[in-house]
Amino acid sequence: MKDTIRIGTLVNRGMGSPAYIREILPHGFESFQLSFWKTVNGIDFPKLADETLIALEGSDAIVSSLAVFGNPLETNEDDVESLRAWERAIDAASLFGCAMVTGFTGRVRGAAIHDSIPRFKEIWMPLVERAAKNGVKIAFENCDMGGTWADGDWNIAHNPTAWQLMFDAIPADNFGLEWEPCHQMVSLIDPMPQIEEWSEKIFHVHGKDATIRWDRVRKFGVHTSMHADIALPQAVQPVPPFVYHRTPGFGDSDWVAIISELRKNGYAGSIDIEGWHDPVYRGELEMTGQVHALNYLKRCRGGSFVPNPV
């Protein structure tokens, strides 16, 4: 593996991750992000690292990162466990041969993004310093998790204005973004200009896309109810969603342009496919969609690496 950009996938199987990796590795995945929901309770990191590296033996594939998705800014039991999970993941990353831990920032529930910044700095400054001592980078996914600027639960790192507040609050070199086009497109933001503007802060990339139904945007806008389970007057029909999360290769993004722009701006890392969101390629078609995305992104990358003649 000589290319500076790897194409991989997310694995969220806990202690069962090595067995899952062993099963899907022959498809040609080049990297794996091991992800955890809210806590890492029950995770024996030394054992998991040993078994994961054994599963990767004989291949050039790597563990690109560990990921924790919770709200470490709040004080409920799960939130406190999420903070502890970040600490443990930062300390354990080197066991996997990786130097990246990613996830959500958290936010003060019910507060505006700018009102969450003092708590954000209070929690994350020590974690960023802890990571730096371990040679680890921290990268935040740009998913809004249903939140807005004014209100939300999980994450504040979902638009450029918030990013600027975050990086002003903690101006550290090992602190950046886990970027993907999908979450910007959901907010009707053009993701392409962000690559150049924020290139120094893009540490990891999720392979996830979106399809925007512009016909529905033009007819209904973006604030009409889109959920069939909401009680509406009998004469009013629920509005279908105007945007869908997609597996790369099935959405609107030009991944040739994305990867080219990443290369132009010096990105060297993984694009790990975030599956389990596509409304069509799911269930029995999940791995069909992911392997299609894997091969599609490799083609967009330029195919397999070919060394120049001596």
C-alpha positions as YAML, in Angstrom:
chain: A
units: angstrom
residues:
- id: 1
  name: MET
  ca: [0.00, 0.00, 0.00]
- id: 2
  name: LYS
  ca: [1.78, 3.11, -1.27]
- id: 3
  name: ASP
  ca: [-1.06, 5.57, -1.71]
- id: 4
  name: THR
  ca: [-1.29, 8.35, 0.86]
- id: 5
  name: ILE
  ca: [-5.10, 8.04, 0.93]
- id: 6
  name: ARG
  ca: [-6.58, 4.74, 2.10]
- id: 7
  name: ILE
  ca: [-10.16, 3.57, 1.61]
- id: 8
  name: GLY
  ca: [-11.65, 1.72, 4.55]
- id: 9
  name: THR
  ca: [-14.76, 1.35, 6.67]
- id: 10
  name: LEU
  ca: [-16.17, 1.74, 10.17]
- id: 11
  name: VAL
  ca: [-16.44, -1.25, 12.51]
- id: 12
  name: ASN
  ca: [-18.77, -1.04, 15.50]
- id: 13
  name: ARG
  ca: [-18.70, -4.58, 16.87]
- id: 14
  name: GLY
  ca: [-16.97, -3.98, 20.22]
- id: 15
  name: MET
  ca: [-14.90, -6.98, 21.27]
- id: 16
  name: GLY
  ca: [-16.29, -8.77, 18.20]
- id: 17
  name: SER
  ca: [-14.55, -6.34, 15.85]
- id: 18
  name: PRO
  ca: [-11.55, -8.58, 15.04]
- id: 19
  name: ALA
  ca: [-13.81, -11.41, 13.82]
- id: 20
  name: TYR
  ca: [-15.80, -8.95, 11.70]
- id: 21
  name: ILE
  ca: [-12.61, -7.45, 10.24]
- id: 22
  name: ARG
  ca: [-11.29, -10.91, 9.41]
- id: 23
  name: GLU
  ca: [-14.52, -11.66, 7.52]
- id: 24
  name: ILE
  ca: [-14.64, -8.47, 5.42]
- id: 25
  name: LEU
  ca: [-10.89, -7.89, 4.92]
- id: 26
  name: PRO
  ca: [-10.78, -9.98, 1.70]
- id: 27
  name: HIS
  ca: [-13.04, -7.44, 0.00]
- id: 28
  name: GLY
  ca: [-10.07, -5.06, -0.06]
- id: 29
  name: PHE
  ca: [-10.68, -2.58, 2.74]
- id: 30
  name: GLU
  ca: [-7.43, -0.75, 3.54]
- id: 31
  name: SER
  ca: [-8.26, 0.77, 6.92]
- id: 32
  name: PHE
  ca: [-10.72, 0.36, 9.77]
- id: 33
  name: GLN
  ca: [-12.11, 2.84, 12.27]
- id: 34
  name: LEU
  ca: [-13.21, 1.09, 15.47]
- id: 35
  name: SER
  ca: [-16.20, 3.00, 16.81]
- id: 36
  name: PHE
  ca: [-18.00, 2.90, 20.16]
- id: 37
  name: TRP
  ca: [-21.41, 4.26, 21.13]
- id: 38
  name: LYS
  ca: [-21.35, 6.45, 24.28]
- id: 39
  name: THR
  ca: [-19.14, 4.20, 26.42]
- id: 40
  name: VAL
  ca: [-16.38, 1.61, 26.21]
- id: 41
  name: ASN
  ca: [-17.69, -0.40, 29.15]
- id: 42
  name: GLY
  ca: [-16.73, -4.04, 28.69]
- id: 43
  name: ILE
  ca: [-13.89, -3.19, 26.30]
- id: 44
  name: ASP
  ca: [-10.50, -4.68, 27.14]
- id: 45
  name: PHE
  ca: [-8.35, -2.43, 24.96]
- id: 46
  name: PRO
  ca: [-5.08, -4.43, 25.20]
- id: 47
  name: LYS
  ca: [-6.91, -7.64, 24.26]
- id: 48
  name: LEU
  ca: [-8.91, -5.92, 21.51]
- id: 49
  name: ALA
  ca: [-5.74, -4.39, 20.07]
- id: 50
  name: ASP
  ca: [-3.87, -7.70, 20.08]
- id: 51
  name: GLU
  ca: [-6.75, -9.54, 18.41]
- id: 52
  name: THR
  ca: [-7.31, -6.77, 15.87]
- id: 53
  name: LEU
  ca: [-3.67, -6.67, 14.81]
- id: 54
  name: ILE
  ca: [-3.67, -10.46, 14.49]
- id: 55
  name: ALA
  ca: [-6.75, -10.19, 12.24]
- id: 56
  name: LEU
  ca: [-4.85, -7.72, 10.03]
- id: 57
  name: GLU
  ca: [-1.73, -9.87, 9.74]
- id: 58
  name: GLY
  ca: [-0.74, -10.62, 6.16]
- id: 59
  name: SER
  ca: [-2.45, -7.50, 4.84]
- id: 60
  name: ASP
  ca: [-1.42, -3.85, 4.48]
- id: 61
  name: ALA
  ca: [-4.60, -2.70, 6.22]
- id: 62
  name: ILE
  ca: [-4.41, -0.57, 9.35]
- id: 63
  name: VAL
  ca: [-6.55, 0.72, 12.19]
- id: 64
  name: SER
  ca: [-7.01, 4.35, 11.17]
- id: 65
  name: SER
  ca: [-8.62, 5.55, 14.38]
- id: 66
  name: LEU
  ca: [-10.75, 4.89, 17.41]
- id: 67
  name: ALA
  ca: [-14.06, 6.73, 17.72]
- id: 68
  name: VAL
  ca: [-16.34, 7.60, 20.65]
- id: 69
  name: PHE
  ca: [-19.83, 8.93, 19.97]
- id: 70
  name: GLY
  ca: [-21.40, 10.41, 23.09]
- id: 71
  name: ASN
  ca: [-21.84, 13.72, 24.94]
- id: 72
  name: PRO
  ca: [-18.86, 14.25, 27.27]
- id: 73
  name: LEU
  ca: [-19.90, 17.83, 28.11]
- id: 74
  name: GLU
  ca: [-22.90, 16.83, 30.21]
- id: 75
  name: THR
  ca: [-23.19, 15.13, 33.60]
- id: 76
  name: ASN
  ca: [-25.62, 12.23, 33.25]
- id: 77
  name: GLU
  ca: [-24.19, 8.76, 33.88]
- id: 78
  name: ASP
  ca: [-23.79, 8.00, 30.17]
- id: 79
  name: ASP
  ca: [-22.18, 11.40, 29.61]
- id: 80
  name: VAL
  ca: [-19.61, 10.85, 32.35]
- id: 81
  name: GLU
  ca: [-18.91, 7.43, 30.85]
- id: 82
  name: SER
  ca: [-18.40, 9.07, 27.44]
- id: 83
  name: LEU
  ca: [-15.78, 11.37, 28.92]
- id: 84
  name: ARG
  ca: [-14.06, 8.38, 30.49]
- id: 85
  name: ALA
  ca: [-14.28, 6.56, 27.15]
- id: 86
  name: TRP
  ca: [-12.42, 9.41, 25.45]
- id: 87
  name: GLU
  ca: [-9.69, 9.25, 28.09]
- id: 88
  name: ARG
  ca: [-9.32, 5.50, 27.70]
- id: 89
  name: ALA
  ca: [-9.34, 5.66, 23.90]
- id: 90
  name: ILE
  ca: [-6.66, 8.36, 23.86]
- id: 91
  name: ASP
  ca: [-4.49, 6.25, 26.15]
- id: 92
  name: ALA
  ca: [-5.10, 3.06, 24.12]
- id: 93
  name: ALA
  ca: [-4.71, 4.37, 20.56]
- id: 94
  name: SER
  ca: [-1.02, 3.47, 20.31]
- id: 95
  name: LEU
  ca: [-1.84, -0.17, 21.09]
- id: 96
  name: PHE
  ca: [-3.59, -0.33, 17.71]
- id: 97
  name: GLY
  ca: [-0.74, 1.42, 15.90]
- id: 98
  name: CYS
  ca: [-2.94, 4.46, 15.31]
- id: 99
  name: ALA
  ca: [-2.70, 8.07, 16.44]
- id: 100
  name: MET
  ca: [-6.27, 9.32, 16.03]
- id: 101
  name: VAL
  ca: [-9.36, 9.42, 18.23]
- id: 102
  name: THR
  ca: [-12.56, 10.89, 16.82]
- id: 103
  name: GLY
  ca: [-16.20, 11.47, 17.70]
- id: 104
  name: PHE
  ca: [-18.68, 14.11, 18.84]
- id: 105
  name: THR
  ca: [-17.76, 17.19, 20.85]
- id: 106
  name: GLY
  ca: [-20.86, 16.95, 22.99]
- id: 107
  name: ARG
  ca: [-22.78, 20.12, 23.85]
- id: 108
  name: VAL
  ca: [-24.69, 21.69, 26.72]
- id: 109
  name: ARG
  ca: [-28.18, 20.29, 26.21]
- id: 110
  name: GLY
  ca: [-30.71, 22.87, 25.18]
- id: 111
  name: ALA
  ca: [-28.09, 25.62, 24.86]
- id: 112
  name: ALA
  ca: [-26.93, 27.49, 21.79]
- id: 113
  name: ILE
  ca: [-23.60, 26.51, 20.29]
- id: 114
  name: HIS
  ca: [-21.88, 29.73, 21.42]
- id: 115
  name: ASP
  ca: [-23.17, 29.15, 24.96]
- id: 116
  name: SER
  ca: [-21.63, 25.66, 24.94]
- id: 117
  name: ILE
  ca: [-18.11, 26.95, 24.19]
- id: 118
  name: PRO
  ca: [-17.03, 27.65, 27.81]
- id: 119
  name: ARG
  ca: [-17.96, 24.10, 28.85]
- id: 120
  name: PHE
  ca: [-16.41, 22.77, 25.64]
- id: 121
  name: LYS
  ca: [-13.10, 24.44, 26.51]
- id: 122
  name: GLU
  ca: [-13.27, 23.26, 30.12]
- id: 123
  name: ILE
  ca: [-13.66, 19.61, 29.09]
- id: 124
  name: TRP
  ca: [-11.61, 19.47, 25.91]
- id: 125
  name: MET
  ca: [-8.51, 21.45, 26.80]
- id: 126
  name: PRO
  ca: [-7.28, 18.72, 29.21]
- id: 127
  name: LEU
  ca: [-8.21, 16.01, 26.68]
- id: 128
  name: VAL
  ca: [-6.34, 17.76, 23.87]
- id: 129
  name: GLU
  ca: [-3.32, 18.10, 26.13]
- id: 130
  name: ARG
  ca: [-3.61, 14.45, 27.16]
- id: 131
  name: ALA
  ca: [-3.77, 13.47, 23.49]
- id: 132
  name: ALA
  ca: [-0.72, 15.58, 22.62]
- id: 133
  name: LYS
  ca: [1.32, 13.82, 25.32]
- id: 134
  name: ASN
  ca: [0.30, 10.50, 23.74]
- id: 135
  name: GLY
  ca: [1.09, 11.62, 20.19]
- id: 136
  name: VAL
  ca: [-2.62, 11.47, 19.34]
- id: 137
  name: LYS
  ca: [-4.79, 13.75, 17.21]
- id: 138
  name: ILE
  ca: [-8.42, 14.47, 18.09]
- id: 139
  name: ALA
  ca: [-10.94, 14.96, 15.28]
- id: 140
  name: PHE
  ca: [-14.63, 15.84, 15.58]
- id: 141
  name: GLU
  ca: [-17.30, 14.58, 13.21]
- id: 142
  name: ASN
  ca: [-19.38, 17.28, 11.54]
- id: 143
  name: CYS
  ca: [-22.79, 15.69, 12.21]
- id: 144
  name: ASP
  ca: [-25.57, 17.84, 13.69]
- id: 145
  name: MET
  ca: [-27.42, 14.82, 15.18]
- id: 146
  name: GLY
  ca: [-30.67, 16.74, 14.72]
- id: 147
  name: GLY
  ca: [-29.36, 19.83, 16.48]
- id: 148
  name: THR
  ca: [-29.40, 23.45, 15.36]
- id: 149
  name: TRP
  ca: [-27.36, 26.45, 16.36]
- id: 150
  name: ALA
  ca: [-29.93, 27.29, 19.04]
- id: 151
  name: ASP
  ca: [-30.58, 23.85, 20.48]
- id: 152
  name: GLY
  ca: [-29.37, 20.26, 20.49]
- id: 153
  name: ASP
  ca: [-27.76, 17.44, 22.39]
- id: 154
  name: TRP
  ca: [-24.77, 15.64, 20.91]
- id: 155
  name: ASN
  ca: [-22.45, 17.85, 18.94]
- id: 156
  name: ILE
  ca: [-21.56, 21.46, 18.17]
- id: 157
  name: ALA
  ca: [-19.02, 20.77, 15.38]
- id: 158
  name: HIS
  ca: [-21.44, 20.83, 12.48]
- id: 159
  name: ASN
  ca: [-20.79, 24.07, 10.62]
- id: 160
  name: PRO
  ca: [-17.89, 26.40, 9.83]
- id: 161
  name: THR
  ca: [-18.97, 29.12, 12.26]
- id: 162
  name: ALA
  ca: [-18.89, 26.60, 15.10]
- id: 163
  name: TRP
  ca: [-15.52, 25.29, 13.92]
- id: 164
  name: GLN
  ca: [-14.04, 28.77, 14.15]
- id: 165
  name: LEU
  ca: [-15.32, 29.18, 17.71]
- id: 166
  name: MET
  ca: [-13.89, 25.77, 18.66]
- id: 167
  name: PHE
  ca: [-10.46, 26.37, 17.18]
- id: 168
  name: ASP
  ca: [-10.29, 29.87, 18.65]
- id: 169
  name: ALA
  ca: [-11.09, 28.40, 22.07]
- id: 170
  name: ILE
  ca: [-8.46, 25.63, 21.75]
- id: 171
  name: PRO
  ca: [-5.75, 26.63, 19.26]
- id: 172
  name: ALA
  ca: [-3.93, 23.28, 19.28]
- id: 173
  name: ASP
  ca: [-2.21, 21.60, 16.34]
- id: 174
  name: ASN
  ca: [-3.53, 18.12, 17.26]
- id: 175
  name: PHE
  ca: [-7.16, 19.21, 17.31]
- id: 176
  name: GLY
  ca: [-9.26, 19.10, 14.11]
- id: 177
  name: LEU
  ca: [-12.13, 17.66, 12.09]
- id: 178
  name: GLU
  ca: [-13.49, 14.31, 11.01]
- id: 179
  name: TRP
  ca: [-15.02, 15.73, 7.85]
- id: 180
  name: GLU
  ca: [-17.51, 14.38, 5.37]
- id: 181
  name: PRO
  ca: [-19.61, 16.03, 2.65]
- id: 182
  name: CYS
  ca: [-22.91, 14.43, 3.72]
- id: 183
  name: HIS
  ca: [-23.49, 16.45, 6.88]
- id: 184
  name: GLN
  ca: [-22.82, 19.72, 5.09]
- id: 185
  name: MET
  ca: [-25.17, 18.81, 2.26]
- id: 186
  name: VAL
  ca: [-27.92, 18.02, 4.78]
- id: 187
  name: SER
  ca: [-27.67, 21.70, 5.76]
- id: 188
  name: LEU
  ca: [-27.58, 22.72, 2.06]
- id: 189
  name: ILE
  ca: [-23.94, 23.82, 2.42]
- id: 190
  name: ASP
  ca: [-21.62, 23.29, -0.54]
- id: 191
  name: PRO
  ca: [-18.92, 21.02, 0.93]
- id: 192
  name: MET
  ca: [-16.26, 21.52, -1.76]
- id: 193
  name: PRO
  ca: [-14.89, 24.97, -0.75]
- id: 194
  name: GLN
  ca: [-14.41, 23.68, 2.81]
- id: 195
  name: ILE
  ca: [-11.62, 21.31, 1.80]
- id: 196
  name: GLU
  ca: [-9.26, 24.12, 0.84]
- id: 197
  name: GLU
  ca: [-10.33, 26.50, 3.58]
- id: 198
  name: TRP
  ca: [-10.11, 23.93, 6.38]
- id: 199
  name: SER
  ca: [-7.47, 21.61, 4.93]
- id: 200
  name: GLU
  ca: [-5.09, 22.04, 7.87]
- id: 201
  name: LYS
  ca: [-7.84, 20.86, 10.23]
- id: 202
  name: ILE
  ca: [-9.17, 17.88, 8.23]
- id: 203
  name: PHE
  ca: [-7.53, 14.94, 10.02]
- id: 204
  name: HIS
  ca: [-9.90, 12.13, 9.03]
- id: 205
  name: VAL
  ca: [-12.64, 11.69, 6.41]
- id: 206
  name: HIS
  ca: [-15.83, 9.66, 6.61]
- id: 207
  name: GLY
  ca: [-17.02, 8.17, 3.36]
- id: 208
  name: LYS
  ca: [-20.66, 9.19, 3.42]
- id: 209
  name: ASP
  ca: [-22.71, 10.99, 0.80]
- id: 210
  name: ALA
  ca: [-26.17, 12.51, 0.40]
- id: 211
  name: THR
  ca: [-28.89, 12.84, -2.20]
- id: 212
  name: ILE
  ca: [-30.72, 16.17, -2.13]
- id: 213
  name: ARG
  ca: [-34.23, 16.20, -3.59]
- id: 214
  name: TRP
  ca: [-34.20, 19.75, -4.90]
- id: 215
  name: ASP
  ca: [-37.70, 19.31, -6.30]
- id: 216
  name: ARG
  ca: [-38.98, 18.84, -2.74]
- id: 217
  name: VAL
  ca: [-36.90, 21.76, -1.45]
- id: 218
  name: ARG
  ca: [-38.39, 24.03, -4.10]
- id: 219
  name: LYS
  ca: [-41.94, 22.84, -3.36]
- id: 220
  name: PHE
  ca: [-41.91, 22.48, 0.45]
- id: 221
  name: GLY
  ca: [-38.75, 24.21, 1.71]
- id: 222
  name: VAL
  ca: [-36.84, 22.58, 4.55]
- id: 223
  name: HIS
  ca: [-39.02, 23.30, 7.60]
- id: 224
  name: THR
  ca: [-42.22, 21.41, 6.76]
- id: 225
  name: SER
  ca: [-42.90, 18.23, 8.75]
- id: 226
  name: MET
  ca: [-41.16, 15.28, 7.11]
- id: 227
  name: HIS
  ca: [-42.19, 12.51, 9.49]
- id: 228
  name: ALA
  ca: [-45.11, 10.18, 8.91]
- id: 229
  name: ASP
  ca: [-45.52, 9.55, 12.65]
- id: 230
  name: ILE
  ca: [-46.46, 13.16, 13.39]
- id: 231
  name: ALA
  ca: [-50.20, 13.72, 13.83]
- id: 232
  name: LEU
  ca: [-51.41, 15.90, 10.98]
- id: 233
  name: PRO
  ca: [-54.90, 17.00, 9.91]
- id: 234
  name: GLN
  ca: [-56.50, 14.30, 7.78]
- id: 235
  name: ALA
  ca: [-56.29, 16.41, 4.65]
- id: 236
  name: VAL
  ca: [-52.55, 17.06, 5.09]
- id: 237
  name: GLN
  ca: [-50.09, 14.45, 3.88]
- id: 238
  name: PRO
  ca: [-46.63, 14.17, 5.46]
- id: 239
  name: VAL
  ca: [-43.81, 15.58, 3.33]
- id: 240
  name: PRO
  ca: [-41.11, 13.08, 2.30]
- id: 241
  name: PRO
  ca: [-37.55, 13.94, 3.34]
- id: 242
  name: PHE
  ca: [-35.70, 16.41, 1.11]
- id: 243
  name: VAL
  ca: [-32.31, 14.79, 1.71]
- id: 244
  name: TYR
  ca: [-31.07, 11.24, 2.25]
- id: 245
  name: HIS
  ca: [-27.77, 10.01, 3.64]
- id: 246
  name: ARG
  ca: [-26.15, 7.74, 1.05]
- id: 247
  name: THR
  ca: [-23.26, 5.35, 0.70]
- id: 248
  name: PRO
  ca: [-20.59, 6.83, -1.64]
- id: 249
  name: GLY
  ca: [-21.31, 5.96, -5.24]
- id: 250
  name: PHE
  ca: [-25.06, 6.38, -4.83]
- id: 251
  name: GLY
  ca: [-25.27, 10.07, -3.85]
- id: 252
  name: ASP
  ca: [-24.73, 13.49, -5.39]
- id: 253
  name: SER
  ca: [-21.09, 14.13, -4.48]
- id: 254
  name: ASP
  ca: [-18.30, 14.14, -7.04]
- id: 255
  name: TRP
  ca: [-15.76, 12.02, -5.17]
- id: 256
  name: VAL
  ca: [-13.17, 12.44, -7.94]
- id: 257
  name: ALA
  ca: [-13.28, 16.17, -7.19]
- id: 258
  name: ILE
  ca: [-13.30, 15.59, -3.41]
- id: 259
  name: ILE
  ca: [-10.29, 13.28, -3.45]
- id: 260
  name: SER
  ca: [-8.44, 15.48, -5.94]
- id: 261
  name: GLU
  ca: [-9.01, 18.51, -3.72]
- id: 262
  name: LEU
  ca: [-7.91, 16.56, -0.65]
- id: 263
  name: ARG
  ca: [-4.70, 15.55, -2.46]
- id: 264
  name: LYS
  ca: [-4.06, 19.11, -3.66]
- id: 265
  name: ASN
  ca: [-4.27, 20.33, -0.09]
- id: 266
  name: GLY
  ca: [-1.96, 17.66, 1.32]
- id: 267
  name: TYR
  ca: [-4.41, 15.25, 2.93]
- id: 268
  name: ALA
  ca: [-2.77, 11.95, 3.84]
- id: 269
  name: GLY
  ca: [-5.05, 9.61, 5.74]
- id: 270
  name: SER
  ca: [-8.10, 7.40, 5.44]
- id: 271
  name: ILE
  ca: [-11.54, 7.78, 3.95]
- id: 272
  name: ASP
  ca: [-13.52, 5.30, 6.03]
- id: 273
  name: ILE
  ca: [-16.97, 4.41, 4.74]
- id: 274
  name: GLU
  ca: [-19.74, 5.10, 7.24]
- id: 275
  name: GLY
  ca: [-22.43, 2.61, 6.27]
- id: 276
  name: TRP
  ca: [-25.80, 1.76, 7.82]
- id: 277
  name: HIS
  ca: [-27.47, 4.96, 6.62]
- id: 278
  name: ASP
  ca: [-28.41, 4.36, 2.99]
- id: 279
  name: PRO
  ca: [-32.20, 3.99, 2.57]
- id: 280
  name: VAL
  ca: [-31.74, 1.53, -0.32]
- id: 281
  name: TYR
  ca: [-28.46, -0.32, 0.30]
- id: 282
  name: ARG
  ca: [-29.24, -1.50, 3.79]
- id: 283
  name: GLY
  ca: [-30.23, -4.73, 5.52]
- id: 284
  name: GLU
  ca: [-29.27, -7.60, 3.23]
- id: 285
  name: LEU
  ca: [-27.73, -5.10, 0.80]
- id: 286
  name: GLU
  ca: [-25.50, -3.37, 3.40]
- id: 287
  name: MET
  ca: [-22.23, -5.04, 2.46]
- id: 288
  name: THR
  ca: [-23.14, -4.93, -1.23]
- id: 289
  name: GLY
  ca: [-23.36, -1.15, -0.90]
- id: 290
  name: GLN
  ca: [-20.19, -0.86, 1.16]
- id: 291
  name: VAL
  ca: [-18.10, -2.95, -1.24]
- id: 292
  name: HIS
  ca: [-19.48, -0.93, -4.15]
- id: 293
  name: ALA
  ca: [-18.43, 2.23, -2.28]
- id: 294
  name: LEU
  ca: [-15.01, 0.75, -1.59]
- id: 295
  name: ASN
  ca: [-14.35, -0.01, -5.25]
- id: 296
  name: TYR
  ca: [-15.94, 3.24, -6.39]
- id: 297
  name: LEU
  ca: [-13.78, 5.36, -4.07]
- id: 298
  name: LYS
  ca: [-10.67, 3.48, -5.17]
- id: 299
  name: ARG
  ca: [-11.51, 4.37, -8.78]
- id: 300
  name: CYS
  ca: [-12.12, 7.99, -7.78]
- id: 301
  name: ARG
  ca: [-8.74, 7.92, -6.07]
- id: 302
  name: GLY
  ca: [-7.18, 6.94, -9.40]
- id: 303
  name: GLY
  ca: [-7.20, 3.17, -8.98]
- id: 304
  name: SER
  ca: [-4.40, 1.19, -7.41]
- id: 305
  name: PHE
  ca: [-1.08, 2.91, -6.82]
- id: 306
  name: VAL
  ca: [1.32, 2.53, -9.75]
- id: 307
  name: PRO
  ca: [4.99, 3.44, -9.11]
- id: 308
  name: ASN
  ca: [6.72, 5.65, -11.61]
- id: 309
  name: PRO
  ca: [9.47, 4.15, -13.77]
- id: 310
  name: VAL
  ca: [12.95, 4.47, -12.29]
...
